[in-house]
Amino acid sequence: MLTLPNVLTLSRIVTVPLLVFLLWWPQWHAGYALGFATYCLMGITDYFDGYLARSRGTVSKLGVFLDPIADKIMVAAVILILCAKELIPGVHMIAALVILLREIAVSGLREFLGGIQVSVPVSALAKWKTALQLTSLGGLILAGALPGWGWVHDTSLAMLWGAAVLTLITGWDYLRVGLRHMDS
């Protein structure tokens, strides 16, 4: 149960409070630099936990359960702290909200479909959405470390909107599949 991939997944969950702590003070640029490094490390562990589990043949039910939860906890925490500290300001919070709502809705839909033994595979477009979303959030954290580099912040906000658009498209795809399996 405590295989290396599962330990890596659990480490992402345990590290979320540290990440939030580092991002708590928006004028603490070193904290944002450390937060960016922590966020990148969390992303690396996300890649390696899946890679190691598959390559070693140690995919476990615990890992399958915890990995998406760890991802959602990290993304939700980062979005909330960046909104609270106004690195995601004003109207841009709509893009963040779209992403959060989709994460919750798709989690509920997957739970429902899992109960009736229907699997919904992750699409290539959903993987692109995740990559754009994670890159945009990382860029927004980096923007807190580099306040003189406004282009980093602006580019990351544009990418957040791109992720929100892909979020709507992939969320609709999942919902369409789910609706086929619901009673009328």
N, C-alpha and C positions, 0 to 999 in steps of 0.2 A: 504494500500500500504506500509506503514512503519511498517510492522509487525516485531517482533523480529528476525525471520530468515532473512528477507531482510536487517535489520540493521546490522546483523552480516556479511552478504555478502558484504555490502557497506563498513563496517569497514576494511575488507581485502583489498579492492581497495585503500582506503584512507591511509592504513598503508604501502603500497608499497614504497612510497618515504622515509619514516622513515627507513625502512629496508635497502634500497639502501644507505642512508646516513650512517648507522651504519657499512656497509660493504665497504665503500669508501676507508678507510685507512687500507691497509693490515697489517701494523705493530701495529695497535691498537687492541690488543688482547681482551681487555675489550669490545670494540665495536663489535667484532665478537661474544663474549659471549652474549652480549645484543641482537645482531642480531639473534643468534641461539634461544634465548628465544622468541623473536618476531616472528620468523619463526614458532616455535612450537605453539605459541598462535594462529597464523593465521591458522595453520593446524587444531587446535582444533575447531576454529570457523567454519571452512569448514565442519567438521563433524557435529557440532551441528546445523548449519543452516538447513541442509537437514533433520536431525533427527527431529528437532522441527517442521519444516513445515509439514512433513509427519504425525508425531504423533498427532499434533493439527489440522490436516486437513486444514492448511493454505497455502498450496502450491499455489503460485501465478505465473502469467505470468511474472511479473517482476523478481521474484526469479529464475524461469526457464531460463530466459534470462541472468540475471547477474551472476549466479553462475559459469558457465563455463568460462565466460569472466574474472571474478575475479581470477579463477584458472590459466588461461593462462597468465594474466598480471603478477601474482606473479612468476610463473615458468620462464617466459621470462626475467623478471627483474633480478631474481637471477642468471640465466644462463649467462646473459650478464655481470653482475658485477663480477661474479666469473671468467669469461674468461678475462675480462679487467684487473683484479687484479692477474691473473695467478694462481689462485687456480684450475682452469681448464686449464692446460698448453698444449701447443704444439698440438700433434696429438689427444689428448683427446677432443679438440674442435670439432673434427669430430662427436663424440658421441653427444655432446651438439647441434651441428647443425642439426643432424638427428632428435633430439627431437623437436627442434624449427620448423623445416620445416614440420614435421608431424602435429604439433599443428595447424599450419596455414592451411595446406592442408585439414585436417579433419574439421576444422571450416568452410572453404569454401564449402566443400562437404556437410556438415550438412545444411548449409544455402541453397544450391541448392536443396537438397532433401526435405527440409522443404517447399520450394516454390511449390513443386509438391506433397506435403502431404505424403511423405515417411519418416517414422521414422526408425532410425538405433539405436537399443538398444546397450547399453554399454555391451561388453562381459566380462566374468570373467577374461580372459587373459588381457584385457584392464585395468581392475581394479588392477591386479597384476603389470602391467606396471606402472600405476600411483603410486602405493605404493612404488615400487622400485625406481622410479624416484624421488619422494618426499623425501624418506629416503636418497638417495645418495646426493641430494642437501643439505639436512640438515646436513649430515655428512661432506660435504665440508665446510659448514659454521663453523661447530664445529671445523674442522681442523684448521681454521684460528684463533680460540680461544686457541687451544692447539698445537702450532707449534712443540713442542717436541714429540708429539705423531704421528709420521709419518704413523703408521699403520692405523690411522683413515682416513687420506688423501688417502692412497693407496687403502684401502677397499672401500672408497666412490667412487673413480675413477673406480674401477672394477664394482661396482654396477651401475654406470652411463653407462658403456658399456653394462651391462645386460639390463638396461632400454632401451638403444638404439636398441638393438636386438629385444626386445619385441615391441618397437615402430614400427620397420619395419614390423614385422609380423601383428600387429593389424592395422597398416596403410594400408597394402595391403588388409586385410579383409574388411575394410571400403570402400576402392577404388573398390574392386570387386563388392560389393553390389551397390555402386553408378553407376558403369559403366553399370549395367543392366538397369538402368533407364534413361540413356542418349540417345538422338537421335544419329543415325549414320550419 
